[in-house]
Amino acid sequence: MCGRTACSLAADNLRRACAYRDRSGRRRQPDWIRAERYRPCYNKGPQSSGPVLLSRRHLHQDADSSERVLMDMRWGLIPSWFKKDDPSKMPFNTSNCRSDTMLKKSSYKGALLKGKRCVVLADGFYEWQQQHSGGKQPYFIYFPQSKDAAADGKEGDEEWRGWRLLTMAGIFDCWEPPSGGETLYTYTIITVDASKDVSFIHHRMPAILDGDEAIRKWLDFAEVPTQEAVKLIQPTENIVFHPVSTFVNSIRNNAPECLAPIELGAKKEVKATPSSKMMLGWLKNSQESSPQKKENDLPRWTSQFIHNPSPKKTSADILQQWLGKEGEPFAKKHKA
């Protein structure tokens, strides 16, 4: 399943990170729709709003269906046929939609057959592993990151060199209050059986669209029919993960600490991997930018990932550095 995500990029950088090539091959950035409503967050849950990509043709019927726009939508799909005035009275949990029933359940079928497909954007998502002790250990799961992701991306750069966003397949719908009022856009994240590498954490995972061609096919509802698009809904092995603190358990906690890797059950010192060193530097930069944070508050890189079963895949080093890069613009935004 997918019940918690992070999306910490500022609005401008989010737009740059979603650059694509349109049908004519021209490189473009998607336009923001109501960008002022978007708020970066390290700990986002259902009923909050989050950024999604969709085809411009959903908003303008004469638009090229290959053109993309960014919109902030509420997480938890409210179908257009819902008759009550208060969307919180929706009797079902619609934050996730199982791939094997999405063409059967009325909450999703109508929207999906009308081509209301979207891509839900995130730094990554959190999942909780059930422990033998009865507790749960949270993990952060995301795309592998290149070393370029730790570099400073400049506004003039042709290509985004920052964090590679996780791109999850979703369905959206538009709900109008029966008594009148503003149209509410909402979405659900499609889930599939977990891939082998993450199945020890949880048996379900979001359907991840890996690469721009998969994103193009999922979004371009005018060119790619539903029966063809749903073939993209498959588990992926191209993800990495690391354990994080139970600090993330509370939805009220919204800070870089939610993403910070931790050590599990360590009894001896182990050599930090190149990736973990890079991530530590990243988070350290973020912490040092705040006068309230001190270096000794940071997680130690001793016996990282000694656990049963042991996490095998991580790009934690790059995440650590990226948190530092994104921390400063985020702080400046609040000062403005």
Sequence and secondary structure as in RCSB ss.txt:
>XXXX:A:sequence
MCGRTACSLAADNLRRACAYRDRSGRRRQPDWIRAERYRPCYNKGPQSSGPVLLSRRHLHQDADSSERVLMDMRW
GLIPSWFKKDDPSKMPFNTSNCRSDTMLKKSSYKGALLKGKRCVVLADGFYEWQQQHSGGKQPYFIYFPQSKDAA
ADGKEGDEEWRGWRLLTMAGIFDCWEPPSGGETLYTYTIITVDASKDVSFIHHRMPAILDGDEAIRKWLDFAEVP
TQEAVKLIQPTENIVFHPVSTFVNSIRNNAPECLAPIELGAKKEVKATPSSKMMLGWLKNSQESSPQKKENDLPR
WTSQFIHNPSPKKTSADILQQWLGKEGEPFAKKHKA
>XXXX:A:secstr
    EEE   HHHHHHHT EE TTS EE  EEESGGG   EEEE TTSEEEEEEEGGGT TTS TT EEEEEEEE
S   TT  SS GGG SS  SEEETTTTTTSHHHHHHHHTT EEEEEESEEEEEEE TTS EEEEEEE    GGGG
S   TT SS  S   EEEEEEEEEE  TT    EEEEEEEEEE  GGGTTT SEEE B  SHHHHHHHH TTTS 
HHHHGGG    S  EEEEB GGGGSTT  SGGGT B   S  S     HHHHHHHHHHHHHHHTSTT  GGGS  
 SSTT  SS      HHHHHHHHHHHHHHHHHHHH 
